[in-house]
Amino acid sequence: MAKPKLEEYEIEGVDALFPTLETDERTAQTIPIGSIVLPQKQPRRYFDREALSRLTNSIKEKGILQPLLVRPLESNTYELVAGERRYQAAQKADLKSVPVVIRDLTDADAYELALMENLQREDLNPVEETEGILELLSRKLDKEKTEIISIFQQTAHPNRTSKKQTVNTSIHKNDLEVIDSIFTSLGKLTINSFRTNRLPLLNLPSYLLEALQQGKIEYSKARVIGRVKDGKKAKLLLAEAIKDNLSRKEIEERVGLLNKKKNKTSRLQKRWDNTILKINKAKIWQKTEKKKRLEEILSELDELLND
């Protein structure tokens, strides 16, 4: 059997974050696709079916242009580190072997590389991107995600520092340097845009997050729909926005109308409650001169309720 032909390939976008990894030998070799296994923990959860289908057709026609990144396991098997979309498409294209770059990686480095590669995708939806960045920062800074979010919130008001926080000022600066280096490597977002535009997405209800993950609606439109407090009305508006491809302005107009109706109902409810309190306090049914008018009003209410 002839020795597989080696070709030079470059692994992009990871060296800046993983300077300790050996990157001087960037050669790809061909291995059976059946010898590759997926990791137990994967950063990517959603694949666009149409995009995957297009990639499959491209691979059938031209083959895999960029190799997969794998790490060796026991018994001549390899764990996929980066390139799951190409791996899935290669399986659909019925390829028997694929080009790979093999690296010896720890569990932690392998997962961080997978995260980084996932974050550099052009088709990444904003929810996956937000969660992926938080996961990467959590690992790099060895902090919980809630702590990472707190750091972002502090950047909005850097001068609001209590006496108790002055001890941690230097640590906070180091954290910001790491965060800044990661955003620079990704080349997509700034710290401020991530804080103001992406973190609020995590507070959206599950049905909006699902629509975002599946690429059915833009995140700017989803945030507007998220202003509707009534879940049923919000779901109906979401379905309408997707079906009719409503613009953000059109969605804002509908949200304004829904909230206006709700405000009117709330004012009427408050007025009703106040009136009942006044009636009970005044004990109007005990006043002879007002009994007749009260009976007339109650009769009208009965008719209204019956209708």
KEBALUM-751887 format. One record per residue: x, y, z of N, C-alpha, C in turn; residue in one letter. Coordinates in steps of 0.1 Angstrom, whole numbers, padded with zeros to 4 digits, always signed. Example, Ala and Ser with C-alpha at 12.3 -4.5 7.8 and 13.67 -1.06 7.14 Angstrom:
+0132-0057+0078+0123-0045+0078+0132-0033+0078A +0128-0022+0071+0137-0011+0071+0129+0000+0079S 
This chain:
+0009-0012+0000+0000+0000+0000+0009+0012+0000M +0006+0022-0009+0014+0034-0010+0012+0043+0002A +0023+0049+0006+0023+0059+0017+0015+0071+0014K +0006+0075+0023-0003+0087+0020+0006+0099+0016P +0001+0107+0007+0008+0119+0003+0006+0130+0014K +0017+0136+0018+0016+0146+0028+0016+0160+0021L +0007+0169+0026+0006+0182+0020+0006+0192+0032E +0011+0204+0029+0012+0214+0039-0002+0221+0041E -0006+0222+0053-0018+0229+0056-0016+0238+0068Y -0023+0249+0069-0021+0258+0081-0034+0257+0090E -0031+0256+0103-0042+0256+0112-0044+0271+0117I -0055+0277+0113-0056+0292+0115-0062+0295+0129E -0058+0307+0134-0066+0313+0145-0064+0307+0158G -0055+0298+0160-0054+0292+0174-0040+0294+0180V -0030+0297+0172-0017+0299+0178-0015+0310+0188D -0023+0321+0186-0022+0332+0195-0027+0329+0209A -0036+0319+0209-0042+0316+0222-0035+0303+0228L -0028+0296+0220-0021+0284+0225-0006+0284+0221F +0001+0294+0227+0015+0295+0223+0024+0283+0227P +0019+0275+0237+0027+0264+0241+0026+0251+0232T +0017+0252+0223+0015+0240+0214+0026+0240+0203L +0030+0229+0199+0039+0228+0188+0032+0230+0175E +0037+0241+0167+0030+0244+0155+0039+0245+0143T +0051+0240+0145+0061+0241+0134+0059+0230+0123D +0053+0218+0127+0051+0208+0118+0036+0207+0114E +0032+0214+0103+0018+0215+0100+0016+0206+0087R +0017+0194+0088+0015+0185+0077+0003+0177+0079T -0004+0174+0068-0017+0166+0069-0014+0153+0063A -0021+0143+0068-0020+0129+0063-0034+0123+0062Q -0035+0113+0054-0049+0107+0052-0051+0095+0061T -0062+0095+0068-0066+0084+0076-0080+0079+0073I -0083+0067+0076-0097+0062+0074-0107+0070+0083P -0118+0075+0077-0128+0082+0084-0134+0074+0096I -0134+0061+0094-0140+0053+0105-0131+0052+0117G -0119+0057+0116-0110+0057+0128-0111+0069+0137S -0120+0078+0132-0122+0091+0140-0134+0090+0148I -0133+0094+0161-0145+0094+0170-0147+0108+0175V -0160+0111+0178-0163+0124+0183-0160+0125+0198L -0156+0137+0203-0154+0138+0217-0167+0138+0225P -0167+0134+0237-0179+0133+0246-0185+0147+0248Q -0177+0157+0249-0182+0171+0251-0178+0179+0239K -0189+0184+0232-0187+0191+0220-0193+0205+0221Q -0185+0216+0217-0190+0229+0218-0201+0232+0208P -0202+0225+0197-0212+0228+0186-0224+0219+0188R -0236+0225+0187-0248+0218+0189-0257+0218+0177R -0257+0229+0170-0266+0231+0159-0259+0232+0145Y -0264+0224+0135-0259+0225+0122-0270+0229+0112F -0267+0239+0104-0277+0243+0094-0278+0232+0083D -0289+0227+0081-0291+0215+0072-0287+0219+0058R -0292+0231+0053-0289+0235+0040-0274+0238+0038E -0268+0245+0048-0253+0247+0046-0245+0234+0046A -0250+0225+0055-0243+0212+0055-0245+0204+0042L -0256+0206+0036-0259+0199+0023-0250+0205+0012S -0249+0218+0012-0240+0225+0002-0225+0221+0004R -0221+0220+0017-0207+0215+0019-0205+0201+0015L -0215+0192+0017-0214+0178+0012-0213+0178-0003T -0220+0185-0010-0219+0185-0025-0206+0191-0029N -0201+0201-0022-0187+0206-0025-0176+0196-0023S -0177+0188-0012-0168+0178-0009-0168+0166-0019I -0180+0163-0023-0181+0153-0034-0174+0157-0046K -0175+0170-0049-0169+0175-0062-0154+0178-0061E -0150+0184-0049-0136+0189-0048-0128+0182-0037K -0135+0175-0028-0128+0169-0017-0127+0179-0006G -0120+0175+0005-0119+0183+0017-0106+0192+0015I -0108+0205+0014-0097+0215+0012-0089+0218+0024L -0095+0217+0036-0088+0220+0048-0089+0208+0057Q -0078+0203+0062-0078+0190+0070-0085+0192+0084P -0089+0181+0089-0095+0180+0103-0083+0180+0112L -0086+0185+0124-0076+0184+0135-0080+0173+0145L -0071+0164+0147-0075+0153+0156-0063+0150+0166V -0066+0143+0176-0055+0139+0185-0056+0123+0187R -0044+0117+0188-0044+0102+0189-0049+0097+0201P -0057+0085+0200-0062+0078+0211-0055+0064+0210L -0061+0055+0218-0055+0041+0217-0061+0033+0205E -0054+0022+0202-0059+0013+0191-0061+0020+0178S -0051+0028+0174-0051+0035+0161-0064+0043+0158N -0070+0049+0169-0082+0057+0167-0078+0071+0170T -0086+0081+0166-0083+0095+0168-0096+0102+0172Y -0094+0112+0181-0106+0120+0185-0106+0133+0177E -0117+0137+0172-0119+0149+0165-0118+0161+0174L -0109+0171+0170-0107+0183+0179-0114+0194+0172V -0112+0196+0159-0117+0207+0151-0121+0203+0137A -0132+0208+0132-0137+0204+0119-0148+0195+0118G -0157+0196+0128-0169+0187+0129-0178+0188+0117E -0180+0201+0112-0189+0203+0101-0183+0195+0088R -0170+0196+0086-0164+0189+0075-0164+0174+0077R -0163+0170+0089-0164+0156+0092-0178+0150+0089Y -0188+0158+0094-0202+0153+0091-0205+0153+0076Q -0200+0163+0069-0203+0164+0054-0195+0153+0047A -0183+0150+0052-0175+0139+0046-0182+0125+0047A -0189+0123+0059-0196+0111+0061-0208+0110+0052Q -0215+0122+0050-0226+0122+0041-0222+0120+0026K -0210+0124+0023-0204+0123+0010-0198+0109+0008A -0199+0100+0018-0194+0086+0017-0179+0085+0015D -0172+0095+0020-0157+0094+0019-0152+0083+0028L -0142+0076+0023-0136+0065+0031-0124+0070+0039K -0118+0080+0035-0107+0086+0042-0107+0101+0041S -0100+0108+0051-0100+0122+0051-0086+0127+0055V -0083+0140+0051-0070+0145+0055-0071+0151+0069P -0061+0148+0077-0061+0153+0091-0047+0158+0095V -0047+0167+0105-0035+0171+0112-0036+0165+0126V -0025+0157+0130-0026+0150+0142-0017+0157+0153I -0023+0160+0164-0015+0167+0175-0018+0160+0188R -0008+0159+0196-0009+0154+0210-0014+0165+0219D -0026+0164+0224-0033+0174+0231-0039+0169+0244L -0039+0177+0255-0046+0174+0267-0060+0175+0265T -0068+0170+0274-0083+0172+0273-0087+0187+0273D -0080+0195+0281-0083+0209+0283-0080+0216+0270A -0068+0214+0264-0063+0220+0252-0072+0216+0240D -0076+0204+0240-0084+0199+0229-0098+0206+0229A -0104+0207+0241-0117+0214+0241-0116+0229+0238Y -0105+0235+0243-0104+0249+0240-0101+0252+0225E -0093+0243+0219-0091+0244+0205-0104+0242+0197L -0113+0233+0201-0126+0231+0195-0135+0243+0197A -0134+0249+0208-0142+0261+0211-0137+0272+0202L -0124+0274+0201-0119+0285+0193-0122+0283+0178M -0121+0271+0173-0124+0268+0159-0139+0271+0156E -0147+0267+0166-0162+0269+0165-0165+0284+0164N -0158+0292+0172-0161+0306+0173-0157+0313+0161L -0148+0308+0153-0143+0314+0141-0152+0311+0128Q -0162+0303+0130-0171+0300+0119-0179+0313+0114R -0181+0314+0101-0188+0325+0096-0203+0323+0098E -0208+0311+0099-0222+0308+0100-0227+0306+0115D -0218+0310+0124-0222+0308+0138-0233+0317+0142L -0243+0311+0149-0255+0320+0153-0251+0327+0166N -0257+0338+0169-0253+0347+0180-0254+0340+0194P -0263+0331+0195-0265+0324+0208-0253+0315+0211V -0250+0307+0201-0238+0298+0202-0225+0306+0204E -0224+0317+0197-0212+0325+0198-0211+0331+0212E -0222+0336+0218-0222+0342+0231-0218+0331+0241T -0225+0320+0241-0222+0309+0250-0208+0304+0249E -0203+0303+0236-0189+0298+0233-0179+0307+0239G -0181+0320+0237-0171+0330+0242-0171+0330+0257I -0182+0329+0264-0182+0328+0278-0175+0315+0283L -0178+0304+0276-0171+0291+0280-0156+0292+0278E -0151+0298+0268-0137+0300+0265-0131+0309+0276L -0137+0320+0279-0132+0329+0289-0132+0323+0303L -0143+0315+0306-0144+0308+0318-0132+0299+0320S -0127+0292+0310-0116+0283+0310-0103+0291+0311R -0102+0301+0303-0089+0309+0303-0087+0316+0317K -0097+0321+0323-0096+0329+0335-0098+0320+0348L -0103+0308+0345-0106+0299+0357-0116+0305+0366D -0127+0310+0360-0138+0316+0367-0151+0311+0363K -0161+0312+0371-0174+0308+0367-0180+0318+0357E -0189+0313+0349-0195+0322+0339-0202+0335+0345K -0208+0333+0357-0214+0344+0364-0204+0355+0367T -0192+0350+0371-0181+0360+0374-0176+0367+0361E -0176+0360+0350-0172+0366+0337-0182+0377+0334I -0195+0374+0335-0205+0383+0332-0204+0396+0341I -0201+0393+0353-0199+0404+0363-0188+0414+0358S -0177+0408+0353-0166+0416+0348-0170+0425+0337I -0178+0419+0327-0183+0427+0316-0192+0439+0321F -0200+0436+0331-0209+0446+0337-0201+0457+0343Q -0190+0453+0350-0181+0463+0356-0175+0473+0346Q -0172+0467+0334-0166+0476+0324-0175+0487+0319T -0188+0486+0322-0197+0496+0318-0196+0508+0327A -0192+0505+0340-0191+0516+0350-0178+0514+0358H -0167+0517+0351-0153+0514+0357-0151+0522+0370P -0157+0534+0371-0155+0542+0383-0163+0539+0395N -0172+0530+0393-0180+0525+0405-0173+0514+0412R -0164+0517+0420-0156+0508+0427-0156+0511+0442T -0160+0501+0450-0161+0504+0464-0147+0502+0470S -0145+0505+0483-0133+0504+0490-0129+0489+0491K -0139+0480+0492-0136+0466+0493-0130+0460+0480K -0133+0467+0469-0129+0462+0456-0115+0466+0452Q -0109+0476+0459-0096+0482+0454-0085+0471+0456T -0087+0462+0464-0077+0451+0466-0075+0443+0453V -0087+0441+0446-0087+0432+0435-0085+0440+0421N -0081+0452+0422-0080+0461+0410-0070+0455+0400T -0058+0451+0405-0048+0445+0396-0053+0432+0389S -0060+0424+0397-0065+0411+0392-0075+0414+0381I -0083+0424+0383-0094+0428+0374-0087+0433+0360H -0076+0440+0361-0069+0445+0350-0063+0433+0342K -0058+0423+0349-0053+0411+0342-0064+0404+0335N -0075+0403+0341-0087+0396+0335-0090+0404+0322D -0091+0417+0322-0094+0425+0310-0084+0423+0299L -0072+0421+0303-0061+0419+0293-0063+0406+0286E -0067+0395+0293-0070+0382+0287-0082+0383+0278V -0092+0389+0283-0105+0391+0276-0102+0398+0263I -0094+0409+0264-0091+0417+0252-0083+0409+0242D -0074+0401+0246-0066+0393+0237-0074+0383+0230S -0084+0377+0236-0093+0367+0230-0102+0374+0220I -0108+0385+0223-0116+0392+0213-0108+0397+0201F -0095+0401+0204-0086+0405+0193-0084+0393+0183T -0082+0381+0189-0079+0369+0182-0091+0365+0173S -0103+0367+0179-0115+0363+0172-0118+0373+0161L -0115+0386+0164-0117+0396+0153-0131+0399+0150G -0141+0396+0159-0155+0398+0156-0161+0409+0164K -0160+0408+0177-0167+0417+0186-0157+0425+0195L -0162+0436+0201-0154+0443+0211-0160+0439+0225T -0153+0443+0235-0159+0440+0249-0172+0447+0251I -0173+0460+0246-0185+0467+0248-0197+0462+0240N -0194+0458+0227-0205+0453+0219-0210+0439+0224S -0201+0431+0229-0205+0418+0235-0213+0421+0247F -0210+0430+0255-0218+0433+0268-0231+0438+0264R -0232+0448+0255-0245+0454+0252-0254+0447+0243T -0248+0439+0233-0256+0433+0223-0258+0418+0224N -0248+0411+0231-0249+0397+0231-0253+0391+0244R -0247+0396+0255-0251+0391+0269-0266+0392+0271L -0273+0402+0267-0288+0402+0269-0295+0391+0262P -0289+0385+0252-0296+0373+0245-0298+0362+0255L -0290+0360+0265-0291+0349+0274-0303+0350+0283L -0309+0362+0284-0321+0364+0292-0334+0362+0284N -0333+0359+0271-0345+0357+0263-0351+0344+0267L -0364+0343+0265-0371+0330+0268-0366+0319+0258P -0369+0307+0262-0363+0295+0255-0368+0294+0240S -0381+0298+0237-0385+0297+0223-0378+0307+0214Y -0374+0318+0219-0367+0328+0211-0352+0323+0209L -0346+0318+0220-0333+0312+0219-0332+0301+0209L -0343+0293+0209-0343+0281+0199-0344+0287+0185E -0352+0297+0182-0353+0303+0169-0340+0309+0165A -0333+0315+0174-0320+0321+0171-0310+0310+0168L -0309+0299+0176-0300+0288+0173-0302+0282+0160Q -0314+0282+0155-0317+0275+0142-0316+0285+0131Q -0313+0297+0134-0311+0307+0123-0323+0312+0117G -0335+0311+0124-0347+0315+0118-0350+0330+0119K -0343+0337+0128-0345+0351+0130-0332+0358+0135I -0330+0370+0132-0318+0377+0136-0320+0381+0151E -0308+0382+0157-0308+0385+0172-0314+0398+0175Y -0312+0408+0166-0318+0422+0169-0333+0422+0169S -0339+0413+0160-0353+0412+0160-0358+0404+0172K -0351+0394+0176-0355+0385+0187-0355+0394+0200A -0346+0403+0202-0345+0411+0213-0357+0420+0214R -0362+0425+0203-0374+0433+0202-0386+0425+0207V -0388+0413+0201-0399+0404+0205-0398+0401+0219I -0386+0400+0225-0385+0397+0239-0391+0407+0248G -0394+0419+0243-0400+0430+0251-0415+0427+0254R -0421+0417+0247-0435+0414+0249-0436+0404+0261V -0442+0408+0271-0443+0401+0284-0452+0389+0283K -0463+0390+0275-0472+0379+0273-0466+0368+0264D -0463+0357+0270-0457+0346+0262-0464+0342+0250G -0477+0340+0251-0485+0336+0239-0485+0346+0228K -0486+0359+0231-0486+0369+0221-0472+0370+0215K -0461+0368+0223-0448+0369+0218-0445+0357+0208A -0450+0345+0211-0448+0334+0202-0456+0336+0189K -0468+0342+0190-0475+0345+0178-0468+0355+0169L -0462+0365+0176-0454+0375+0169-0442+0369+0162L -0435+0360+0170-0423+0354+0164-0427+0346+0152L -0438+0338+0152-0442+0330+0141-0445+0339+0129A -0452+0351+0132-0455+0360+0121-0442+0367+0115E -0433+0370+0124-0420+0376+0119-0412+0367+0110A -0412+0354+0114-0405+0344+0106-0412+0342+0092I -0425+0340+0093-0433+0337+0081-0433+0348+0071K -0435+0360+0076-0436+0372+0067-0423+0380+0066D -0412+0374+0072-0399+0381+0072-0400+0396+0075N -0407+0399+0086-0409+0412+0091-0396+0419+0093L -0395+0432+0090-0383+0440+0094-0383+0443+0108S -0372+0448+0113-0371+0452+0128-0381+0463+0131R -0383+0472+0122-0392+0484+0124-0406+0479+0125K -0410+0469+0116-0424+0464+0116-0426+0456+0129E -0416+0449+0134-0418+0442+0147-0419+0452+0158I -0411+0462+0158-0412+0472+0169-0426+0479+0169E -0432+0481+0157-0445+0487+0157-0455+0478+0163E -0454+0465+0160-0464+0455+0166-0462+0454+0181R -0449+0454+0185-0446+0453+0199-0452+0465+0207V -0451+0477+0200-0456+0489+0206-0471+0488+0208G -0478+0483+0198-0493+0481+0198-0497+0472+0209L -0490+0460+0210-0493+0450+0221-0491+0456+0235L -0480+0463+0237-0477+0469+0250-0487+0480+0253N -0491+0487+0243-0501+0498+0245-0514+0493+0250K -0518+0482+0243-0531+0475+0247-0530+0470+0262K -0518+0465+0265-0516+0460+0279-0517+0471+0289K -0511+0482+0285-0510+0494+0294-0525+0499+0297N -0533+0499+0286-0546+0504+0287-0554+0495+0297K -0552+0482+0295-0559+0472+0303-0555+0474+0318T -0542+0476+0320-0537+0478+0333-0543+0490+0340S -0544+0501+0333-0550+0513+0338-0564+0511+0342R -0572+0504+0333-0586+0501+0336-0587+0492+0348L -0578+0482+0349-0579+0473+0361-0576+0481+0374Q -0567+0490+0373-0563+0498+0385-0575+0507+0389K -0582+0512+0379-0593+0521+0381-0605+0513+0388R -0607+0501+0383-0617+0492+0388-0614+0489+0403W -0602+0485+0406-0598+0482+0420-0600+0493+0429D -0596+0505+0424-0598+0517+0433-0613+0520+0435N -0621+0518+0425-0635+0521+0426-0642+0511+0437T -0638+0498+0436-0643+0489+0446-0639+0493+0460I -0627+0497+0462-0622+0502+0475-0630+0513+0480L -0633+0523+0471-0641+0534+0475-0655+0531+0479K -0661+0521+0471-0675+0517+0474-0675+0510+0488I -0666+0501+0490-0665+0494+0503-0663+0504+0515N -0655+0514+0512-0652+0524+0523-0664+0533+0526K -0671+0537+0515-0682+0546+0516-0695+0539+0521A -0695+0525+0519-0707+0517+0522-0719+0524+0516K -0718+0526+0502-0728+0533+0495-0742+0526+0495I -0742+0513+0497-0755+0506+0497-0763+0509+0509W -0757+0515+0519-0765+0519+0531-0771+0533+0530Q -0768+0540+0519-0773+0554+0518-0786+0553+0509K -0797+0557+0515-0810+0555+0509-0811+0563+0495T -0806+0575+0495-0807+0584+0483-0799+0579+0471E -0789+0570+0474-0781+0565+0463-0784+0550+0460K -0793+0544+0467-0796+0529+0465-0801+0527+0451K -0811+0535+0447-0817+0533+0434-0807+0534+0422K -0798+0544+0423-0788+0545+0413-0778+0533+0413R -0774+0529+0425-0765+0517+0427-0772+0505+0421L -0785+0503+0423-0792+0491+0417-0791+0492+0402E -0793+0504+0396-0793+0505+0382-0779+0502+0376E -0768+0507+0383-0755+0504+0379-0752+0489+0379I -0756+0482+0390-0754+0468+0392-0761+0460+0381L -0773+0465+0378-0781+0458+0367-0773+0459+0354S -0767+0470+0351-0759+0472+0339-0747+0463+0339E -0741+0462+0350-0729+0453+0352-0733+0439+0349L -0745+0435+0354-0750+0421+0352-0751+0418+0337D -0757+0428+0330-0759+0426+0316-0746+0425+0308E -0736+0434+0313-0723+0434+0307-0716+0420+0309L -0717+0415+0321-0711+0402+0324-0718+0391+0317L -0731+0391+0315-0738+0381+0308-0735+0381+0293N -0732+0393+0288-0729+0394+0274-0715+0388+0271D 
